[in-house]
Amino acid sequence: MHIPLRHFDDYIDEAILRRGLSYFKKGQVHEPEEIFTGEYEAIVEGTEDYTVRMTIKNGAITEHVCSCPFDSGPVCKHVVAVIFYLQQDELELTQKKVKAKPVAPKKTKKRKTIAEQVDELLEKTAHDELKKFVREQATLNVAFRNLFLSSFVPHNSDESKGFYEKQLKSILRSVKDRDGFIDRSDAMHVDNAVTNLLESAKKQIDNRNFKSAVFICTAIMEQMVGALQYADDSNGDISGAIYAACEMIHSIAVTQPSEDIRKLIFDYALSAVDKKKYSGWDWHVDMLRIAAIVLKTEEEIERLYKELDKELSSGYVRDEAQSIKYEVIVKTKGEKEAGDFLESNISNPKLRRKAIQLALAHGNYSKAVSIVAKEGVEYDKKDKPGLVIEWYDWLLKIAQAEGETEKIIKYARRLFIANFMPEQDYYAILKQHVVPDTWVAFVEEVITDIALKER
């Protein structure tokens, strides 16, 4: 969300504005540092010290992020407090001075950004001094050590998944309490440390050093999914890291990587499924999906089918497994065999949707209605009312494609009364198709039906 600085109060909830202003007035905002041109970082004192970063371009905030756990809206009070700090002259505000400081004369020269200061020091500092500094920090600071080791993996002959697992175990061990539990605030510290590793993985992907990225991401997924068993992840810090790592593996899979990387990803994904490393989580299905993306040989297809056929017992995973198998058949066998599979598994909502889309794409409206959508209504009306509403929305879309006014009104009316996660603006559709002279009477009938439904 872009927020114009001069009118930021129009874009932010009033309660959040008040809290942010209070933080600013109490002197809880440390002076922001300009990291790069237009990119600022500031510490805001709250329950603990939180880091706010924001990017400003052409008088508007284009990006903002805070290390606090706030997830109830797009902007937290700490971000707002920093905005008030940056706009204090415009708004004629003053911040409480917590500690008396000598007043320095105003500088007319623009302060250098952090990036400029770093570049200047790197230019002036001797190579041996830098090496000494890195060695000392790597010895004293575990987070720095892990970041350094993972950032320069191409030069590390000992690189492996185990290499990163060791780092992650060290991170988790450092925040456990005496009972081996990780509380919510410590989970945030884990997230900060793992974020450094994820950034290293992204850097390796950008450099097409995919093997290192796969090692990092698979190590993160395995160690973090284990940590979920003994951590308070109510903020989603740990699970968020797993989702990010899984998404990176997926991003590598779709790039048509070299044969060794393709095989590495395929073997890992199927091994993770077979060993149930992510069983009970969405990542289990994600591994099946990633394997389907990179498979190539008949042997690999059979291996994947074997795993997919094991997933036919439970509803959600069964539907996902059948959907993945359908995509593999399309990819490897062609549309005819895929169509046969689709028809034989039409009770699967994902495949039913696909069948409807294909029928519409070929202009076969009668098939979409009589074979797919109506069967969907009959099949799901007892146990899945939400899906029934979706099938009626498909019936509406088919009627719209055919231009059948009477059916459009019939289905839009039903969907408007149901009022269940509307896919379209049913009121507007009715207004467009009902004869104007009958509109008032039509609306009164609808109101009566709604009143009866709510009794």
Secondary structure, DSSP 4 states (H G I P E B T S, - for coil): --EEGGGGGGSS-HHHHHHHHHHHHTT-BPPPEEEETTEEEEEEESSSEEEEEEEEETTEEEEEEESS---SSS--HHHHHHHHHHTHHHHT-----SS--PPPPPP-SPPPPHHHHHHHHHHHS-HHHHHHHHHHHHHH-HHHHHHHHHHTGGG-TT-SHHHHHHHHHHHHHHH--TTS-B-HHHHHHHHHHHHHHHHHHHHHHHTT-HHHHHHHHHHHHHHHHHHGGGB--TT-HHHHHHHHHHHHHHHHHTT---HHHHHHHHHHHHHHHHTTTTTTSHHHHHHHHHHHHH--SHHHHHHHHHHHHTT-SSHHHHHHHHHHHHHHHHHHT-HHHHHHHHHHTTTSHHHHHHHHHHHHHTT-HHHIIIIIIHHHHHHHTTT-HHHHHHHHHHHHHHHHHHT-HHHHHHHHHHHHHH-SS-SS-HHHHHHHHS-GGGHHHHHHHHHHHHHHHT-
